[in-house]
Amino acid sequence: MWQEDLARNIKTADEIVGRLGASEKDAELIGKVCARYPVSVTEYYFDLINPDDPGDPISRIALPHIEELEESGEIYSGGEDVNTIIPGLQHKYGSTALLLTSDVCACYCRFCFRKRMVGMNESEACNDLSAACEYIARHPEINNVILSGGDGLMNSNDVLRHNFEMLGKLDQLEFIRIASRTPVVFPQRIYDDPELLDMLAEVAKRRQVYMVTHFNHHREFTPESKRAIDCLKKAGIALRNQTVLLAGVNDSFDALRRTLMGLANWGISPYYVFQCRPVRGVHGIFQVPLRSGIDLVETVKGSLPGISKQFRFVMSHGMGKIEILGLVGNGNTALFKFHRAKEPENNGLIFTEPIDDQQTWITIDGMV
């Protein structure tokens, strides 16, 4: 059972040190981070780490950094606090509702923008699905729902079935999205659970289901993940991917190109490349400066076939989802476009902002 596999996750400094042979000093530092932000790594994903590489990208994604304890950065990003209607239900864009169905993930990625809650604060997860569905029903402009978290696939099959049954009663919904990193960090949850796959196949017969995966590095493309992806495709699930641009992980030409090509090779549409958010415990570790990020993305795009470069380079800002279009003139100004705005009058608006070499985010009217 997948729950038994999950129970064997690596969660403590002692376990990390025991497997990687870190020093006593390292163990002390890791312990301090674990006490502030939970650590949880599946055995499968931990085994992808190369212990002989101090810059290993999988280690950087999954294992603690002492810099996480810095107090700078935002607790909430992208306006999640002001867009929350009831616990677990956010409504930022007119046609889309977001449900936080769990506060748990199979692996606690160190760059998580919901670091404030994942693994330690279930109060932000949806505890009243009926109330959430009633709100959606009162807002007929909502035509799709995203099941997120944490990770929705960390719910039991009974909970998932209840979610799908409740949402299935809302005729206004044209499709459902599931945001999940499970195919990457815990593919066994998918391919070892025929009940889950049968359930997804049944839901997909009645309404289109998209799964938005989160592959961030080409080393995550393993035979196990491929098996999970193939099972999802066989169940009729459409696949999209969101990659976060991460310093020390995929901020090189080779790493980003191989990741985007890998998606296309597996039949997953590259959907977004996200600028990492300025979240507390994240931004000083993983954010790539905008100027170098733009240069990298454009260079990589130039080397890709069309199917691999259909993604948009965006930031999820308090004002909306903003596409990062490129540099203007001498490179001291960047061009942006509201791909999806919180305020409808801003939709499609193109604007410029001055940027410097180290700038990783933009401020608009006092909002980040």
BASEMI-7601 format. One record per residue (C-alpha): residue number from 0; residue in one letter; x, y, z. Coordinates in steps of 0.02 Angstrom, whole numbers, plus 50000, padded with zeros to 5 digits. Example, Ala and Ser with C-alpha at 12.3 -4.5 7.8 and 13.67 -1.06 7.14 Angstrom:
% residues 2
{0 A {50615 49775 50390}}
{1 S {50684 49947 50357}}
% end
This chain:
% residues 368
{0 M {50000 50000 50000}}
{1 W {50061 50175 49959}}
{2 Q {50024 50235 50135}}
{3 E {50150 50109 50201}}
{4 D {50281 50169 50077}}
{5 L {50247 50349 50128}}
{6 A {50268 50305 50312}}
{7 R {50450 50263 50273}}
{8 N {50489 50441 50216}}
{9 I {50652 50517 50275}}
{10 K {50602 50654 50397}}
{11 T {50740 50687 50523}}
{12 A {50915 50758 50525}}
{13 D {50980 50592 50593}}
{14 E {50906 50497 50447}}
{15 I {50980 50619 50321}}
{16 V {51151 50614 50403}}
{17 G {51146 50424 50416}}
{18 R {51114 50406 50231}}
{19 L {51231 50542 50168}}
{20 G {51368 50535 50298}}
{21 A {51361 50720 50341}}
{22 S {51462 50794 50483}}
{23 E {51401 50825 50660}}
{24 K {51397 51011 50621}}
{25 D {51291 50981 50467}}
{26 A {51174 50873 50570}}
{27 E {51150 51015 50694}}
{28 L {51110 51139 50555}}
{29 I {50992 51018 50469}}
{30 G {50904 50990 50636}}
{31 K {50874 51177 50656}}
{32 V {50791 51188 50487}}
{33 C {50686 51031 50518}}
{34 A {50622 51112 50678}}
{35 R {50560 51263 50580}}
{36 Y {50506 51187 50415}}
{37 P {50462 51001 50406}}
{38 V {50567 50886 50299}}
{39 S {50492 50735 50213}}
{40 V {50569 50642 50066}}
{41 T {50509 50479 49991}}
{42 E {50637 50340 49985}}
{43 Y {50614 50336 49797}}
{44 Y {50658 50520 49774}}
{45 F {50798 50515 49903}}
{46 D {50879 50375 49804}}
{47 L {50894 50492 49654}}
{48 I {51019 50599 49751}}
{49 N {51201 50582 49703}}
{50 P {51290 50592 49872}}
{51 D {51458 50623 49787}}
{52 D {51397 50784 49705}}
{53 P {51390 50933 49826}}
{54 G {51284 51027 49699}}
{55 D {51165 50885 49662}}
{56 P {51001 50961 49600}}
{57 I {50889 50828 49680}}
{58 S {50973 50858 49847}}
{59 R {50949 51044 49826}}
{60 I {50764 51021 49794}}
{61 A {50730 50899 49935}}
{62 L {50852 50927 50078}}
{63 P {50860 51072 50203}}
{64 H {50962 51231 50182}}
{65 I {51016 51336 50330}}
{66 E {50966 51491 50231}}
{67 E {50784 51438 50251}}
{68 L {50791 51513 50425}}
{69 E {50814 51690 50359}}
{70 E {50664 51800 50399}}
{71 S {50662 51903 50240}}
{72 G {50532 51868 50105}}
{73 E {50344 51854 50099}}
{74 I {50240 51734 50203}}
{75 Y {50098 51741 50077}}
{76 S {50135 51764 49893}}
{77 G {50026 51798 49744}}
{78 G {49888 51869 49854}}
{79 E {49836 51699 49923}}
{80 D {49780 51774 50088}}
{81 V {49668 51908 50014}}
{82 N {49595 51787 49885}}
{83 T {49540 51658 50015}}
{84 I {49351 51647 50028}}
{85 I {49340 51512 50161}}
{86 P {49479 51397 50224}}
{87 G {49542 51298 50075}}
{88 L {49450 51395 49940}}
{89 Q {49532 51533 49840}}
{90 H {49452 51636 49702}}
{91 K {49578 51750 49618}}
{92 Y {49525 51737 49435}}
{93 G {49344 51746 49382}}
{94 S {49328 51577 49295}}
{95 T {49441 51475 49411}}
{96 A {49422 51415 49590}}
{97 L {49568 51339 49685}}
{98 L {49541 51207 49818}}
{99 L {49678 51166 49943}}
{100 T {49624 50987 49975}}
{101 S {49771 50939 50085}}
{102 D {49915 51015 50182}}
{103 V {50026 50863 50146}}
{104 C {50144 50819 50003}}
{105 A {50240 50660 49968}}
{106 C {50399 50764 49969}}
{107 Y {50419 50937 50046}}
{108 C {50512 51033 49912}}
{109 R {50621 51168 49988}}
{110 F {50563 51297 49860}}
{111 C {50378 51276 49901}}
{112 F {50281 51439 49892}}
{113 R {50158 51373 50023}}
{114 K {50299 51341 50145}}
{115 R {50193 51426 50279}}
{116 M {50070 51280 50283}}
{117 V {50132 51122 50197}}
{118 G {50163 50987 50325}}
{119 M {50126 51095 50475}}
{120 N {49964 51193 50461}}
{121 E {49805 51103 50410}}
{122 S {49696 51255 50452}}
{123 E {49716 51321 50273}}
{124 A {49657 51159 50193}}
{125 C {49476 51139 50143}}
{126 N {49375 51066 50287}}
{127 D {49202 51103 50217}}
{128 L {49186 51048 50037}}
{129 S {48998 51077 50041}}
{130 A {49023 51261 50081}}
{131 A {49154 51274 49944}}
{132 C {49037 51195 49817}}
{133 E {48896 51310 49872}}
{134 Y {49008 51460 49840}}
{135 I {49055 51394 49668}}
{136 A {48872 51363 49626}}
{137 R {48833 51544 49671}}
{138 H {48967 51602 49549}}
{139 P {48921 51532 49379}}
{140 E {49071 51620 49302}}
{141 I {49178 51483 49381}}
{142 N {49196 51349 49247}}
{143 N {49346 51251 49315}}
{144 V {49422 51199 49480}}
{145 I {49602 51162 49527}}
{146 L {49632 51030 49661}}
{147 S {49793 51077 49746}}
{148 G {49868 51083 49920}}
{149 G {49988 51015 49977}}
{150 D {49952 50881 49851}}
{151 G {49778 50816 49814}}
{152 L {49843 50642 49776}}
{153 M {49899 50626 49957}}
{154 N {49715 50611 50003}}
{155 S {49643 50437 50022}}
{156 N {49544 50368 49877}}
{157 D {49385 50388 49979}}
{158 V {49419 50574 50002}}
{159 L {49463 50594 49819}}
{160 R {49304 50504 49768}}
{161 H {49202 50619 49880}}
{162 N {49287 50771 49802}}
{163 F {49248 50712 49626}}
{164 E {49068 50667 49670}}
{165 M {49035 50838 49746}}
{166 L {49117 50932 49603}}
{167 G {49028 50819 49478}}
{168 K {48861 50891 49535}}
{169 L {48914 51064 49474}}
{170 D {48860 51067 49293}}
{171 Q {48947 51234 49267}}
{172 L {49119 51151 49279}}
{173 E {49189 51112 49108}}
{174 F {49349 51030 49169}}
{175 I {49447 50990 49327}}
{176 R {49632 51013 49356}}
{177 I {49739 50919 49482}}
{178 A {49904 51001 49527}}
{179 S {50021 50864 49585}}
{180 R {50206 50827 49604}}
{181 T {50166 50647 49649}}
{182 P {50212 50579 49475}}
{183 V {50386 50651 49505}}
{184 V {50424 50613 49687}}
{185 F {50311 50464 49724}}
{186 P {50254 50381 49561}}
{187 Q {50212 50220 49653}}
{188 R {50058 50308 49723}}
{189 I {49993 50307 49545}}
{190 Y {50050 50150 49458}}
{191 D {50030 50037 49611}}
{192 D {49850 50093 49643}}
{193 P {49727 50023 49514}}
{194 E {49582 50090 49618}}
{195 L {49647 50268 49595}}
{196 L {49673 50244 49409}}
{197 D {49499 50169 49386}}
{198 M {49425 50316 49480}}
{199 L {49517 50443 49373}}
{200 A {49464 50352 49215}}
{201 E {49282 50357 49269}}
{202 V {49290 50543 49308}}
{203 A {49378 50577 49142}}
{204 K {49235 50493 49047}}
{205 R {49115 50623 49114}}
{206 R {49224 50778 49119}}
{207 Q {49396 50821 49055}}
{208 V {49530 50802 49189}}
{209 Y {49699 50884 49175}}
{210 M {49845 50842 49286}}
{211 V {49973 50979 49303}}
{212 T {50137 50895 49346}}
{213 H {50293 50978 49416}}
{214 F {50451 50912 49334}}
{215 N {50594 51032 49371}}
{216 H {50749 50936 49317}}
{217 H {50788 50806 49184}}
{218 R {50853 50684 49316}}
{219 E {50672 50668 49375}}
{220 F {50629 50578 49213}}
{221 T {50648 50399 49274}}
{222 P {50570 50234 49220}}
{223 E {50458 50241 49374}}
{224 S {50394 50414 49332}}
{225 K {50368 50362 49152}}
{226 R {50264 50216 49211}}
{227 A {50154 50333 49314}}
{228 I {50135 50454 49169}}
{229 D {50086 50314 49050}}
{230 C {49955 50252 49175}}
{231 L {49880 50427 49186}}
{232 K {49874 50443 48997}}
{233 K {49791 50273 48983}}
{234 A {49659 50334 49107}}
{235 G {49618 50480 48992}}
{236 I {49705 50615 49093}}
{237 A {49776 50761 48993}}
{238 L {49949 50813 49053}}
{239 R {50026 50985 49071}}
{240 N {50182 51036 49167}}
{241 Q {50237 51184 49270}}
{242 T {50424 51204 49295}}
{243 V {50495 51327 49421}}
{244 L {50657 51413 49371}}
{245 L {50771 51371 49517}}
{246 A {50947 51431 49554}}
{247 G {51066 51285 49565}}
{248 V {50939 51164 49493}}
{249 N {50887 51208 49316}}
{250 D {50960 51382 49286}}
{251 S {51081 51321 49153}}
{252 F {51054 51298 48968}}
{253 D {51080 51111 48973}}
{254 A {50970 51077 49125}}
{255 L {50823 51183 49069}}
{256 R {50830 51124 48888}}
{257 R {50839 50940 48936}}
{258 T {50692 50963 49055}}
{259 L {50581 51045 48924}}
{260 M {50630 50918 48792}}
{261 G {50598 50776 48913}}
{262 L {50420 50836 48938}}
{263 A {50385 50836 48753}}
{264 N {50464 50665 48734}}
{265 W {50342 50597 48863}}
{266 G {50189 50682 48788}}
{267 I {50174 50814 48925}}
{268 S {50140 50991 48865}}
{269 P {50259 51120 48939}}
{270 Y {50131 51241 49013}}
{271 Y {50227 51369 49117}}
{272 V {50403 51407 49173}}
{273 F {50379 51504 49334}}
{274 Q {50491 51635 49410}}
{275 C {50518 51573 49587}}
{276 R {50415 51673 49711}}
{277 P {50494 51785 49845}}
{278 V {50434 51675 49987}}
{279 R {50512 51676 50161}}
{280 G {50634 51532 50173}}
{281 V {50645 51518 49984}}
{282 H {50689 51678 49892}}
{283 G {50868 51694 49953}}
{284 I {50905 51516 49899}}
{285 F {50813 51481 49738}}
{286 Q {50767 51643 49650}}
{287 V {50857 51680 49487}}
{288 P {50879 51865 49440}}
{289 L {50751 51917 49311}}
{290 R {50877 51980 49185}}
{291 S {50979 51819 49182}}
{292 G {50818 51717 49186}}
{293 I {50753 51806 49032}}
{294 D {50918 51779 48941}}
{295 L {50917 51595 48986}}
{296 V {50737 51563 48937}}
{297 E {50755 51651 48770}}
{298 T {50916 51559 48730}}
{299 V {50839 51392 48774}}
{300 K {50682 51432 48674}}
{301 G {50789 51467 48522}}
{302 S {50857 51290 48529}}
{303 L {50690 51201 48550}}
{304 P {50566 51133 48422}}
{305 G {50395 51214 48427}}
{306 I {50309 51081 48533}}
{307 S {50437 51106 48671}}
{308 K {50425 51295 48680}}
{309 Q {50239 51322 48693}}
{310 F {50261 51370 48877}}
{311 R {50252 51546 48946}}
{312 F {50382 51618 49064}}
{313 V {50277 51695 49202}}
{314 M {50270 51757 49381}}
{315 S {50119 51726 49492}}
{316 H {50099 51901 49560}}
{317 G {49972 51977 49677}}
{318 M {49901 52072 49528}}
{319 G {49888 51916 49421}}
{320 K {49986 51795 49315}}
{321 I {50112 51905 49225}}
{322 E {50205 51846 49072}}
{323 I {50388 51897 49065}}
{324 L {50409 51941 48881}}
{325 G {50590 51999 48870}}
{326 L {50715 52139 48887}}
{327 V {50699 52308 48804}}
{328 G {50838 52418 48735}}
{329 N {50999 52405 48836}}
{330 G {50925 52274 48952}}
{331 N {50886 52390 49097}}
{332 T {50700 52375 49062}}
{333 A {50592 52220 49048}}
{334 L {50430 52197 48953}}
{335 F {50283 52112 49039}}
{336 K {50104 52064 48996}}
{337 F {49956 52020 49105}}
{338 H {49923 51843 49047}}
{339 R {49784 51831 49174}}
{340 A {49740 51977 49286}}
{341 K {49648 51982 49450}}
{342 E {49562 52141 49390}}
{343 P {49481 52105 49220}}
{344 E {49525 52277 49151}}
{345 N {49709 52229 49160}}
{346 N {49693 52072 49053}}
{347 G {49813 52082 48906}}
{348 L {49893 52242 48968}}
{349 I {50075 52259 48914}}
{350 F {50192 52364 49020}}
{351 T {50375 52393 49059}}
{352 E {50471 52398 49222}}
{353 P {50652 52446 49255}}
{354 I {50758 52302 49321}}
{355 D {50936 52285 49383}}
{356 D {51059 52141 49382}}
{357 Q {51003 52066 49547}}
{358 Q {50816 52100 49541}}
{359 T {50708 51944 49555}}
{360 W {50532 52015 49567}}
{361 I {50431 52171 49525}}
{362 T {50320 52280 49632}}
{363 I {50162 52354 49557}}
{364 D {50061 52481 49656}}
{365 G {50136 52417 49817}}
{366 M {50091 52235 49782}}
{367 V {50208 52087 49762}}
% end
